[in-house]
């Protein structure tokens, strides 16, 4: 029986007589075979005492946090989880080598068995697996807490040192395999992701066309594959199938189109609603999906003030929060998770399956949304699940995030067919720590995904890009002003979209019926989209296909272009085209605003590009009309005569530039977008116009709306996300965020190192009621900081006591106190759980230093000293709140 923290020498004799029952196959914390590691010099091995908690509590599910015992008030209820081990309390499940402990069974079997177990484990995932190779493990990751980066780095250093100490042949083989695990995971993630993208692309195209008809020779074929050379008799419209009954051919087709759009969107929403998770009010978070915090949030807990807010009366408890892990794009949550924030359920197997199936239906419904953003979330799910194959990543949250960063980048690579753009996306948008090693593995993962997609050929063009355009005519110098104008308008459109989305969320989604029944909103949006979009040839097309038609140059030899009337033959044809594009722009912009945030898997990348593409194509035709109308202006040179009746102006170029500019205004991506546009066109000639327009778009968008769409979601959803890319201007010192020291927030051992367990339990519950799940209690002696015990470790230690009511706990090393006669450490000795050297700063330290400590070191909290004496403690979430208040104050001025 594998033990998490113990060697056979320290195993409880009571536990050696009985083997534990087999763990559930979907257990989330299986333990792999690991190397033994020398004892930490600062720790004792833990006593595997029996839990004092009864075993007849509610069985844990994948959302069960460490606080779900009979003493804990907080429990996450989720549609995700199935019961694990019956009659097992949460604290028991984390007691190593207990007779009732079944979560940490050995999985050191064949690689295939580990693969099956990894795929079978249905729970979420971003919780750190609780067993570590590091013997002094003292950290667990609960719901809505932050990762202890320092501990994970130390744990990995001990693992590597133990591995490299083996000099025999098998030790060298183990070292080589350990180094290859990251590359294996990168290749595996890229390969699996490409296959998922292939399935989604093929299925989405077929289901999308079901709204219009079906293929008579093979019902599972899309219209394009059924009739590859244009209209044919094999494709049958619904009006034709029903013999024009009952509303005529066009009317019947319209009714069936709208009905199918509502049905597909509703089914996608129902799937998404199965990932509902109820978050207790003690967490004080807003709704976590892309409805822009439409649901009401109660008062924030006073976690950093003079005293914790004790909510003993039911009337004072805010209503619980709700989120749906499969809703929206998930990019904002992925970014927060990669920064070290723990969010259960977002990267699990069930989320992966539901989001994939729901994405096919939501895109096929014809709503103004895309599948490119959700690919990032799906890819990160694949990366997280793959990490379970190797304990090196499964047992270390910081190492796991290296793989997740690579996977997120591969999601963009398969979405746009742009591996270089994917690498830059990971670096610019989602990654928090991105060392050179991770950069190279990310590149490898993106290349693997792109190469696999190339062989699968999902688009039938033998290209990995969703569309590829070629511009044969170079741009003219007088067009630079037009490109800058397009960039300004695109950035402004993106910023206005963010503002409009926020207004829509705070108005329409505050209606009680919409707020209580998410499906109702989806049905209404699908109905409006179907009714409005059906009669407009531009808005009826799938977003990716429409974007291609807007960006492609007019070429009669291009079989992929639809006959949308966007290619004028004379100057008189241009005004009707401009009017058609303006109508489609207004319709698509409105539909995109009301669609963003509904409870279906949905991305914003391509819809924002489509809105921008419509605007850019309109401007392109306007410039074309001016050149043809006034051909003798010297500034135009010979442009009007280069191509008869058309001129040298290519409206498609303006469409693609505006598409990138608008997406930049929404997401604030810059270099990534320029590279993606280059990879879509493959034209070096237009890299300069693309880059220039994106630069101007970002400046314009930042001036109108400082927050990107994902910054807005992060802020309004109250994620404790510390932005490492935008450092505020500090003029204060650490004293500004230091609360007054209170006795219930410290453990004072000035009189005696022995502290009653009941007193520690009271202090722990005060932390819990204040919402500090990942906080800690400083230990002081004569006002001198001598250590700190994290709250999860303190709870674990208290739950190991057989008689908590009368136990006295040792909180400091005393040389005269030896271990018990039987050779086992005393369970009342809490010194193994204490951090003897917590990071501490002087109260006069500048805020810039505090910012660097939280961002660069990834600390959860910092202890504060005044002239060497303890003066308080500040949490990372407290610092994040201070920064937000500082930014709001600056906005007010």
C-alpha positions in Angstrom: 0.0 0.0 0.0 1.6 3.2 -1.1 1.8 5.9 1.5 1.9 9.6 0.7 4.2 10.7 3.4 5.3 7.6 5.2 7.8 4.8 4.9 7.1 1.3 6.1 9.1 2.1 9.2 6.5 4.6 10.3 3.4 2.8 9.2 0.8 2.4 11.8 0.7 -1.3 12.9 -3.1 -1.2 12.9 -3.1 -0.4 9.2 -0.8 -3.2 8.2 -3.3 -5.8 9.1 -5.9 -4.8 6.6 -5.5 -3.8 3.0 -7.7 -0.9 2.0 -10.5 -1.5 -0.5 -9.9 -0.7 -4.1 -10.4 2.9 -5.0 -13.1 4.0 -7.3 -11.9 4.0 -11.0 -12.7 7.7 -11.4 -10.6 8.7 -8.3 -8.8 11.9 -8.9 -5.9 11.5 -6.7 -4.4 8.1 -7.5 -0.8 7.8 -6.5 1.8 6.6 -9.0 5.0 4.8 -8.2 7.5 7.3 -6.9 11.0 7.4 -5.7 11.9 7.7 -2.1 13.3 11.0 -1.0 15.4 11.9 1.9 13.7 13.5 4.9 13.4 17.2 4.8 15.8 18.8 7.4 12.9 20.8 8.8 10.3 18.2 9.2 9.2 15.0 10.9 7.2 12.4 9.1 3.5 12.7 9.8 1.6 10.4 12.1 -1.1 8.5 10.2 -3.6 8.8 13.0 -7.2 7.9 12.7 -9.6 10.8 11.8 -11.9 12.0 14.5 -14.6 12.7 11.9 -17.4 10.1 11.6 -17.5 8.2 8.4 -21.2 8.4 7.7 -21.1 11.8 6.1 -22.1 12.8 2.7 -19.8 11.1 0.2 -17.4 13.5 -1.5 -17.6 14.5 -5.1 -15.2 16.1 -7.4 -16.1 19.6 -6.0 -15.6 18.5 -2.4 -13.0 20.8 -0.8 -10.9 20.3 2.2 -13.4 22.1 4.3 -16.3 19.8 3.9 -16.3 17.9 7.2 -18.9 18.1 9.8 -17.1 21.2 11.2 -16.8 22.9 7.8 -19.5 25.1 6.6 -18.5 25.2 2.9 -19.3 22.5 0.4 -19.5 22.8 -3.4 -22.5 21.2 -5.0 -22.0 20.2 -8.6 -23.6 18.4 -11.4 -20.1 17.0 -12.3 -19.4 14.7 -9.5 -20.4 11.2 -8.9 -19.8 9.8 -5.4 -16.4 8.4 -4.9 -16.0 6.1 -1.9 -19.1 5.6 0.1 -19.1 6.6 3.8 -15.9 8.5 3.5 -15.5 12.0 4.9 -13.2 14.5 3.2 -10.6 14.7 5.9 -10.4 11.0 6.1 -9.7 10.9 2.4 -6.5 12.9 2.9 -5.1 10.9 5.9 -2.3 8.8 4.5 -2.2 5.1 5.2 -5.5 5.1 7.1 -7.6 2.0 7.0 -10.4 4.0 5.5 -8.2 5.9 3.1 -8.7 4.8 -0.4 -7.9 7.8 -2.5 -4.2 7.3 -2.5 -3.8 3.8 -3.8 -0.9 2.7 -5.9 -1.2 3.0 -9.6 2.3 1.8 -10.3 1.2 -0.7 -12.8 1.4 -0.8 -16.6 1.4 2.5 -18.6 -1.8 1.3 -20.3 -3.6 0.8 -17.0 -2.5 4.3 -15.9 -3.9 5.7 -19.2 -7.2 4.0 -18.7 -7.4 5.3 -15.1 -6.5 8.8 -16.3 -9.3 8.8 -18.9 -11.8 7.3 -16.4 -11.3 10.0 -13.8 -14.2 12.3 -14.2 -13.4 15.1 -11.9 -11.9 18.4 -12.4 -8.8 18.8 -12.2 -7.1 21.9 -11.3 -7.0 20.8 -7.7 -3.5 19.8 -6.9 -3.3 16.1 -6.4 -2.7 15.6 -2.7 0.1 13.1 -2.7 3.6 14.4 -3.3 7.0 12.9 -3.6 8.3 15.6 -1.3 8.0 14.2 2.2 7.4 17.6 3.8 4.2 18.2 1.8 2.2 20.8 3.5 0.0 22.3 0.8 -3.4 21.3 -0.7 -5.3 23.2 -3.3 -8.9 23.9 -2.5 -11.6 25.6 -4.5 -10.9 29.2 -5.3 -7.5 29.3 -3.7 -4.1 30.2 -5.1 -1.2 27.9 -5.9 1.8 27.9 -3.6 4.5 28.3 -6.3 7.3 28.4 -3.8 6.4 25.1 -2.3 5.9 23.4 -5.7 9.3 24.6 -6.8 10.9 23.2 -3.6 9.0 19.9 -4.0 10.2 19.5 -7.6 13.8 20.3 -6.6 13.7 17.5 -4.0 12.3 15.2 -6.6 15.0 16.0 -9.1 17.7 15.7 -6.6 16.6 12.3 -5.5 16.3 11.2 -9.1 19.8 12.4 -10.0 21.3 10.7 -7.0 20.7 7.4 -8.7 23.9 6.5 -10.7 23.0 3.0 -11.7 21.8 2.0 -15.2 18.1 2.1 -14.4 18.7 5.4 -12.6 20.0 6.9 -15.8 17.1 5.5 -17.7 14.7 7.0 -15.2 16.5 10.3 -15.6 16.1 10.2 -19.4 12.5 9.2 -19.1 11.8 12.0 -16.6 13.3 14.5 -19.1 11.2 13.1 -21.9 7.9 13.3 -20.1 7.3 16.9 -21.0 7.9 16.2 -24.7 5.7 13.2 -24.6 2.9 15.2 -23.1 3.3 18.0 -25.6 3.1 15.6 -28.5 0.2 13.7 -27.1 -1.8 16.9 -26.4 -1.1 18.2 -29.9 -2.2 14.9 -31.5 -5.4 14.5 -29.4 -6.3 18.2 -29.9 -6.0 18.0 -33.6 -8.3 15.0 -33.7 -10.9 16.7 -31.6 -10.7 19.8 -33.8 -11.2 17.6 -36.9 -14.3 16.0 -35.4 -15.7 19.3 -34.4 -15.1 20.9 -37.8 -16.6 18.0 -39.7 -19.6 17.6 -37.4 -20.3 21.3 -37.2 -20.4 21.7 -41.0 -22.8 18.9 -41.4 -25.2 19.8 -38.6 -25.1 23.5 -39.7 -26.4 22.5 -43.2 -29.2 20.4 -41.6 -31.1 23.7 -41.1 -31.5 24.0 -44.9 -31.8 20.4 -46.0 -29.9 17.2 -46.3 -27.8 15.1 -48.8 -29.9 12.4 -50.5 -27.0 10.1 -51.2 -25.4 10.3 -47.8 -27.3 12.1 -45.0 -24.1 12.8 -43.0 -22.5 14.9 -45.7 -22.5 18.7 -45.6 -23.8 20.6 -48.7 -20.2 21.4 -49.8 -19.2 17.7 -49.7 -22.5 16.5 -51.2 -22.2 19.0 -54.1 -18.5 19.8 -54.4 -18.8 21.5 -57.8 -21.8 23.7 -57.1 -25.6 23.1 -56.9 -26.7 19.6 -57.6 -29.8 17.3 -57.3 -28.3 15.3 -54.5 -28.9 18.2 -52.1 -32.6 18.5 -51.2 -34.0 21.6 -49.4 -36.7 21.1 -46.7 -39.2 23.0 -48.8 -38.6 20.5 -51.6 -38.7 17.5 -49.4 -42.1 18.6 -47.9 -43.5 19.5 -51.3 -43.7 23.2 -50.3 -46.2 22.3 -47.6 -47.6 24.2 -45.7 -46.1 27.7 -46.3 -44.6 27.3 -49.7 -41.0 26.5 -50.6 -39.5 29.6 -49.1 -41.8 29.9 -46.1 -41.4 26.2 -45.2 -37.7 26.4 -45.4 -37.7 29.5 -43.2 -39.8 27.9 -40.5 -37.7 24.8 -40.4 -34.5 26.9 -40.4 -35.6 28.9 -37.3 -36.9 25.8 -35.6 -33.6 24.0 -36.1 -31.6 27.0 -34.9 -33.7 27.1 -31.7 -33.5 23.3 -31.2 -29.7 23.2 -31.7 -29.1 26.2 -29.5 -31.4 24.8 -26.8 -29.8 21.4 -26.8 -26.4 23.0 -26.5 -27.6 25.1 -23.6 -29.1 22.1 -21.8 -25.8 20.3 -22.1 -24.0 23.3 -20.7 -26.4 23.6 -17.8 -25.4 20.1 -16.6 -22.0 21.6 -15.6 -23.7 23.9 -13.1 -21.8 24.5 -9.9 -23.1 26.2 -6.8 -20.5 28.2 -5.0 -21.3 29.0 -1.3 -21.5 32.7 -0.4 -18.5 32.5 1.8 -16.3 32.5 -1.3 -17.9 35.8 -2.3 -17.3 35.5 -6.0 -19.6 36.6 -8.8 -20.9 34.3 -11.5 -17.9 32.8 -13.2 -19.1 32.5 -16.8 -19.3 35.1 -19.5 -22.5 36.9 -18.4 -20.4 39.7 -17.1 -21.4 39.3 -13.4 -25.1 39.6 -14.2 -26.1 37.8 -11.1 -26.2 39.8 -7.8 -23.2 39.5 -5.5 -23.4 40.1 -1.8 -21.1 42.2 0.3 -17.5 41.2 0.1 -16.1 39.5 3.3 -13.8 41.5 5.4 -10.8 39.2 4.9 -8.2 41.9 5.4 -9.9 44.2 7.9 -9.5 44.4 11.7 -11.7 41.3 12.2 -13.3 38.6 10.2 -17.0 38.9 9.4 -18.7 36.2 11.4 -22.0 35.3 9.7 -24.0 33.3 12.3 -27.4 34.4 11.2 -28.9 32.9 8.0 -30.4 36.2 7.0 -26.9 37.7 6.8 -25.6 35.1 4.4 -25.5 36.2 0.7 -27.1 33.9 -1.9 -24.8 31.3 -3.4 -23.1 32.0 -6.7 -23.4 29.9 -9.8 -21.2 29.1 -12.7 -21.2 26.8 -15.7 -17.8 25.4 -16.6 -18.7 24.7 -20.2 -20.3 28.1 -21.0 -18.6 30.8 -22.9 -15.1 30.5 -24.4 -13.2 29.7 -21.1 -10.2 31.8 -22.1 -10.6 34.2 -19.2 -10.7 31.2 -16.7 -7.8 29.5 -18.4 -5.7 32.7 -18.0 -6.7 32.9 -14.3 -5.9 29.2 -13.8 -2.5 29.5 -15.4 -1.8 32.4 -13.0 -2.1 30.0 -10.1 -5.7 30.2 -9.2 -7.5 27.0 -8.5 -10.9 26.5 -10.2 -12.3 23.1 -10.0 -14.4 21.6 -12.8 -13.1 23.8 -15.6 -10.5 21.3 -16.9 -12.1 17.9 -16.2 -13.2 15.1 -18.5 -16.9 15.9 -18.2 -16.3 19.6 -19.1 -14.2 18.5 -22.1 -16.9 16.2 -23.5 -19.8 18.5 -22.8 -18.0 21.6 -24.2 -17.0 19.7 -27.4 -20.6 18.4 -28.0 -22.2 21.7 -27.0 -19.8 23.6 -29.3 -20.8 21.6 -32.3 -24.5 22.4 -31.6 -24.0 26.0 -30.8 -22.0 26.8 -33.9 -24.4 24.7 -36.0 -27.3 26.7 -34.7 -26.1 29.7 -36.7 -25.6 32.0 -33.6 -23.1 34.8 -33.9 -20.3 32.9 -32.1 -17.2 31.0 -33.0 -15.4 27.8 -32.1 -11.9 29.3 -31.9 -12.0 30.6 -28.4 -13.4 27.3 -26.9 -10.6 25.5 -28.6 -8.3 27.1 -26.1 -10.4 25.8 -23.2 -10.7 22.3 -24.8 -7.0 22.2 -25.4 -6.3 23.0 -21.8 -8.7 20.3 -20.7 -6.8 17.8 -22.8 -3.5 19.0 -21.3 -4.8 18.7 -17.8 -6.1 15.2 -18.3 -2.9 14.1 -20.0 -0.9 15.4 -17.0 -2.4 12.6 -15.0 -0.3 10.1 -16.8 2.9 11.2 -15.1 3.2 12.0 -11.4 5.8 14.6 -12.1 3.1 16.8 -13.5 0.1 15.3 -11.7 1.5 15.9 -8.3 2.9 19.3 -8.9 0.6 22.2 -9.7 3.4 24.5 -11.0 4.8 21.9 -13.3 1.3 21.1 -14.5 0.9 24.7 -15.7 3.8 24.3 -18.0 1.9 21.7 -20.0 -1.3 23.8 -19.7 0.4 26.8 -21.2 1.6 24.7 -24.2 -1.9 23.2 -24.6 -3.6 26.6 -24.6 -1.3 27.8 -27.3 -2.0 24.6 -29.4 -5.7 25.5 -29.2 -5.1 28.7 -31.1 -2.8 26.8 -33.5 -5.6 24.4 -34.6 -8.3 27.1 -34.5 -6.6 29.4 -37.0 -4.1 26.9 -38.5 -1.4 29.2 -37.2 1.3 27.4 -35.1 3.5 30.5 -34.7 0.5 32.6 -33.8 -0.4 30.0 -31.2 3.0 30.2 -29.5 2.7 34.0 -29.4 -0.8 33.7 -28.0 0.5 31.6 -25.1 3.2 34.2 -24.5 1.1 37.3 -24.9 -2.3 36.3 -23.5 -2.6 33.3 -21.2 0.8 32.3 -19.8 1.8 33.8 -16.4 5.3 32.2 -16.2 6.8 31.4 -19.5 10.4 30.3 -19.3 12.5 29.4 -22.3 11.9 25.6 -21.8 8.2 26.1 -21.8 8.5 28.3 -25.0 10.2 25.5 -26.9 7.8 22.8 -25.7 4.9 25.1 -26.6 6.3 25.5 -30.1 6.7 21.7 -30.4 3.1 21.1 -29.2 1.8 23.6 -31.8 3.7 22.1 -34.6 2.5 18.6 -33.6 -1.1 19.8 -33.6 -0.7 21.6 -36.9 1.0 18.6 -38.6 -1.7 16.2 -37.4 -4.4 18.6 -38.7 -2.6 18.7 -42.0 -2.9 15.0 -42.4 -6.5 14.9 -41.3 -7.4 17.6 -43.8 -10.7 18.8 -42.1 -11.4 21.5 -44.7 -10.9 19.4 -47.7 -8.3 21.9 -49.1 -5.1 20.2 -47.8 -4.6 23.4 -45.7 -4.4 23.7 -42.0 -5.9 27.2 -42.0 -9.6 27.7 -41.9 -9.3 29.8 -45.0 -6.3 31.0 -47.0 -6.3 34.1 -49.2 -3.8 35.3 -51.7 -3.4 38.9 -52.7 -1.6 39.2 -56.1 -1.7 43.0 -56.3 0.6 45.0 -54.0 -0.7 47.9 -52.0 -0.2 51.5 -52.9 1.4 54.2 -50.8 -1.7 56.4 -50.7 -3.5 53.5 -49.0 -1.5 53.9 -45.8 -4.0 56.6 -44.6 -6.9 54.2 -45.4 -5.2 51.4 -43.4 -4.7 53.7 -40.4 -8.4 54.8 -40.6 -9.4 51.1 -40.7 -7.3 50.5 -37.7 -8.8 53.3 -35.8 -12.4 52.3 -36.6 -11.6 48.6 -35.8 -10.1 49.4 -32.4 -13.1 51.7 -31.7 -15.5 49.0 -32.7 -13.9 46.5 -30.4 -13.9 48.9 -27.4 -17.5 49.8 -28.1 -18.4 46.1 -28.2 -17.0 45.7 -24.7 -19.0 48.6 -23.4 -22.1 47.4 -25.1 -21.7 43.9 -23.7 -21.4 45.3 -20.2 -24.5 47.4 -20.6 -26.5 44.5 -22.0 -25.4 42.3 -19.2 -26.4 44.8 -16.6 -29.8 45.6 -18.1 -31.3 42.7 -20.0 -29.8 39.9 -18.0 -31.0 41.5 -14.8 -34.6 40.8 -15.8 -35.7 38.1 -13.2 -37.0 35.6 -15.8 -33.8 35.8 -17.8 -31.6 35.6 -14.7 -33.5 32.6 -13.4 -33.9 30.6 -16.6 -30.7 30.8 -18.8 -32.4 28.6 -21.4 -35.0 31.3 -22.0 -32.4 33.7 -23.1 -30.8 31.2 -25.4 -34.2 30.5 -27.1 -34.9 34.2 -27.5 -31.4 34.9 -29.0 -31.7 31.9 -31.3 -35.1 33.0 -32.5 -34.0 36.6 -33.2 -30.8 35.3 -34.9 -32.8 32.9 -37.1 -35.5 35.4 -38.1 -33.1 38.3 -38.8 -30.3 36.3 -40.3 -32.2 34.1 -42.7 -33.3 36.9 -45.0 -29.8 38.4 -45.4 -27.4 36.4 -47.5 -24.4 37.6 -45.6 -25.5 37.0 -42.1 -27.0 33.6 -42.9 -23.5 32.2 -43.7 -21.3 30.5 -41.1 -19.0 33.1 -39.5 -15.8 31.4 -40.9 -17.2 31.2 -44.4 -18.5 34.8 -44.3 -15.1 36.0 -43.1 -13.4 34.2 -46.1 -15.8 35.9 -48.5 -15.1 39.3 -47.0 -11.3 38.9 -47.1 -10.8 37.0 -50.4 -10.1 39.0 -53.6 -12.5 38.8 -56.4 -11.5 35.9 -58.6 -13.7 33.9 -60.9 -11.5 30.9 -60.6 -12.0 30.7 -56.8 -14.6 27.9 -56.3 -14.8 28.6 -52.6 -16.3 32.1 -53.1 -20.1 32.3 -52.7 -22.1 34.5 -55.1 -22.9 37.2 -52.6 -22.7 40.1 -55.0 -19.5 41.6 -53.4 -17.5 41.8 -56.6 -18.5 44.9 -58.7 -18.0 44.9 -62.4 -18.5 48.7 -62.8 -18.4 51.7 -60.6 -22.2 51.8 -60.5 -22.3 48.4 -58.8 -20.4 49.7 -55.7 -23.1 51.8 -53.9 -25.5 48.8 -53.6 -22.7 46.7 -52.3 -21.9 49.3 -49.7 -25.5 49.4 -48.6 -25.7 45.6 -48.3 -22.5 45.6 -46.2 -23.7 48.3 -43.9 -27.0 46.4 -43.3 -25.1 43.2 -42.6 -22.6 45.1 -40.3 -25.4 46.5 -38.1 -27.2 43.2 -37.9 -24.1 41.2 -37.1 -22.9 43.7 -34.6 -26.2 43.6 -32.8 -26.4 39.8 -32.8 -22.9 39.4 -31.6 -23.6 41.7 -28.6 -26.7 39.9 -27.5 -25.1 36.5 -28.1 -21.9 37.0 -26.1 -22.5 35.6 -22.6 -25.4 33.2 -23.2 -25.1 29.8 -21.6 -23.6 27.9 -24.5 -20.0 27.2 -25.6 -19.1 30.3 -27.6 -16.1 32.2 -28.8 -15.7 35.8 -29.6 -12.6 35.7 -31.9 -14.2 35.1 -35.3 -17.5 36.9 -34.6 -15.5 40.0 -33.8 -13.4 39.5 -36.9 -16.6 39.2 -39.0 -18.0 42.4 -37.7 -14.8 44.1 -38.4 -14.5 42.4 -41.8 -17.9 43.8 -42.9 -16.9 47.3 -41.8 -13.5 47.0 -43.5 -14.9 45.6 -46.8 -17.3 48.6 -46.8 -14.5 51.0 -46.4 -12.5 49.2 -49.1 -15.4 49.5 -51.6 -15.7 53.2 -50.6 -12.0 53.8 -51.4 -12.5 51.8 -54.6 -15.4 54.0 -55.6 -13.4 57.2 -54.9 -10.5 56.0 -57.0 -12.8 55.0 -59.9 -14.8 58.2 -59.7 -11.8 60.5 -59.5 -9.1 58.6 -61.5 -7.2 61.7 -62.5 -6.2 62.8 -59.0 -2.4 62.7 -58.9 -2.3 60.9 -55.5 -3.9 57.9 -57.1 -1.3 57.7 -59.9 -2.1 54.8 -62.3 -4.2 52.9 -59.8 -7.5 53.3 -61.7 -6.0 52.0 -64.9 -4.2 49.0 -63.5 -7.3 46.8 -63.5 -10.2 47.8 -65.8 -13.4 48.9 -64.0 -12.0 47.6 -60.7 -8.7 49.6 -60.0 -5.8 48.4 -57.9 -7.9 48.7 -54.7 -8.6 45.3 -53.2 -11.6 45.6 -50.7 -10.7 42.1 -49.3 -7.5 43.5 -47.9 -9.4 46.2 -46.1 -11.8 43.5 -44.8 -9.0 41.4 -43.3 -7.2 44.3 -41.9 -10.4 45.6 -40.2 -11.1 42.0 -39.0 -7.7 41.9 -37.2 -8.1 45.4 -35.9 -11.6 44.7 -34.4 -10.3 41.5 -32.8 -7.4 43.5 -31.4 -9.9 46.0 -29.9 -11.8 43.2 -28.2 -8.9 41.0 -27.0 -5.9 43.5 -27.1 -3.8 40.9 -28.8 -1.2 42.6 -30.9 1.8 40.7 -32.2 -0.2 37.5 -32.1 -2.8 38.9 -34.4 -0.3 40.3 -36.9 1.3 36.8 -37.1 -2.0 35.0 -37.4 -3.0 37.3 -40.3 0.3 36.7 -42.0 -0.2 33.0 -41.7 -3.7 33.2 -43.1 -2.5 35.1 -46.1 1.0 33.9 -46.5 1.9 37.3 -48.0 4.9 39.2 -46.8 3.8 42.2 -48.7 0.9 42.9 -46.4 2.7 42.3 -43.0 3.3 46.0 -42.8 -0.3 47.1 -43.3 -1.5 44.4 -40.9 1.0 45.5 -38.2 0.3 49.2 -38.7 -3.5 48.8 -38.4 -3.2 46.6 -35.3 -0.9 49.1 -33.6 -3.3 51.9 -34.2 -6.3 49.7 -33.2 -4.7 48.9 -29.8 -3.9 52.5 -29.1 -7.5 53.5 -30.0 -9.1 50.7 -28.0 -7.0 51.4 -24.9 -8.0 55.1 -25.1 -11.7 54.3 -25.2 -11.9 51.2 -22.9 -8.8 50.3 -20.9 -9.9 46.7 -20.3 -9.9 43.9 -22.8 -12.9 41.6 -22.8 -11.0 39.1 -20.7 -9.8 41.7 -18.2 -13.4 42.8 -17.9 -14.6 39.3 -17.2 -11.8 38.8 -14.6 -12.6 42.0 -12.8 -16.4 41.6 -12.8 -16.2 38.0 -11.7 -13.9 39.0 -8.8 -11.1 36.5 -9.6 -8.0 37.1 -7.5 -5.9 37.6 -10.6 -2.8 39.7 -10.3 -2.0 41.1 -13.7 1.7 40.6 -14.4 1.7 42.6 -17.6 0.3 45.9 -16.4 2.0 47.2 -13.3 0.2 50.1 -11.5 2.0 53.2 -10.4 2.6 53.0 -6.7 3.4 55.9 -4.4 2.7 54.3 -1.1 4.3 51.6 1.1 3.2 48.3 2.7 1.6 50.0 5.7 -1.4 51.0 3.6 -2.7 47.5 3.4 -1.7 46.2 6.8 -4.6 45.5 9.2 -4.3 45.8 12.9 -2.9 42.7 14.7 -5.7 40.8 16.5 -5.2 38.0 18.9 -7.6 35.6 17.1 -5.4 35.9 14.0 -2.1 34.8 15.6 -0.8 31.9 17.7 1.1 33.3 20.6 3.6 30.9 22.2 5.3 33.4 24.5 4.3 31.6 27.6 4.3 28.0 26.4 4.9 26.2 23.1 1.8 24.1 23.9 -1.5 25.5 22.6 -4.9 23.9 23.2 -6.3 22.2 20.1 -9.7 23.7 20.8 -8.2 27.2 20.6 -6.5 26.4 17.3 -9.9 25.1 16.0 -11.5 28.4 16.9 -8.8 30.4 15.1 -9.1 28.1 12.1 -12.9 28.6 11.9 -12.4 32.3 12.0 -10.2 32.1 8.9 -12.8 29.9 7.2 -15.7 32.3 8.0 -13.6 35.1 6.7 -13.2 33.2 3.4 -9.4 32.7 3.8 -9.3 29.1 2.6 -5.7 29.5 1.7 -4.6 31.8 4.5 -2.5 31.0 7.5 -1.8 31.7 11.2 1.5 33.4 12.1 3.2 32.1 15.2 4.9 34.7 17.4 7.0 34.6 20.6 7.4 37.8 22.5 6.1 39.7 19.4 8.8 38.0 17.2 7.7 36.0 14.2 8.9 32.4 14.6 6.8 30.6 12.0 3.5 30.2 10.2 1.1 27.3 9.8 -1.1 27.3 6.7 -4.8 26.9 7.3 -5.2 23.6 5.2 -2.3 22.1 7.1 -3.7 23.2 10.4 -7.1 21.6 9.6 -5.4 18.4 8.6 -3.3 18.2 11.8 -6.4 18.9 14.0 -8.4 16.2 12.2 -5.6 13.7 13.0 -6.1 14.2 16.8 -7.9 11.4 18.6 -9.1 13.7 21.4 -9.2 17.3 20.2 -11.0 18.7 23.2 -8.2 17.8 25.7 -5.1 17.8 23.4 -2.3 20.3 23.7 -0.4 20.9 20.5 3.3 21.6 20.2 3.8 24.6 18.0 7.6 25.0 18.3 10.6 22.7 18.5 11.6 21.9 22.1 14.8 19.9 22.4 13.8 18.2 25.7 10.7 16.7 24.1 11.4 13.4 22.3 9.3 11.1 20.2 7.1 8.6 22.0 8.5 5.3 23.0 6.9 3.3 20.2 8.9 5.2 17.6 6.0 7.1 16.2 5.9 10.9 16.3 3.2 12.4 18.5 0.1 13.5 16.6 0.0 16.6 18.8 3.3 17.7 17.5 2.4 20.3 14.8 6.0 21.4 14.1 6.1 19.4 10.8 3.4 21.5 9.4 4.9 24.9 10.4 6.9 27.0 7.9 9.8 28.2 10.1 10.8 30.9 7.6 7.8 32.6 6.0 8.5 35.5 3.7 8.4 38.8 5.6 8.9 42.4 4.7 9.3 45.5 6.8 6.2 47.6 7.1 8.0 50.5 5.4 8.7 48.5 2.2 7.5 50.2 -1.0 4.5 48.7 -2.8 6.7 48.1 -5.8 8.6 45.5 -3.8 5.3 43.9 -2.6 4.1 43.7 -6.2 7.3 42.0 -7.3 7.1 39.5 -4.5 3.6 38.5 -5.3 4.1 38.4 -9.1 7.6 37.0 -9.4 7.6 34.6 -6.4 3.9 33.6 -6.6 3.4 34.0 -2.9 0.0 33.6 -1.2 0.7 35.9 1.7 3.5 38.1 3.1 4.2 38.6 6.8 4.9 42.1 7.9 7.4 43.3 10.5 8.0 46.6 12.2 11.5 47.0 13.6 11.9 43.2 13.6 8.6 42.6 15.4 5.5 41.1 14.0 3.1 43.7 12.7 0.6 41.8 10.6 0.1 39.7 7.4 -1.3 40.6 4.0 -2.8 38.1 1.6 -2.4 38.1 -2.2 -6.2 38.7 -2.6 -5.9 41.7 -0.3 -3.2 43.1 -2.5 -5.3 42.5 -5.6 -8.2 44.3 -4.1 -6.0 47.2 -3.1 -4.8 47.5 -6.8 -8.3 47.5 -8.1 -9.3 50.2 -5.6 -6.3 52.2 -6.7 -7.2 51.8 -10.4 -10.8 52.8 -9.7 -9.6 55.9 -7.8 -7.4 56.9 -10.8 -10.3 56.4 -13.2 -12.4 58.7 -10.9 -9.8 61.5 -11.3 
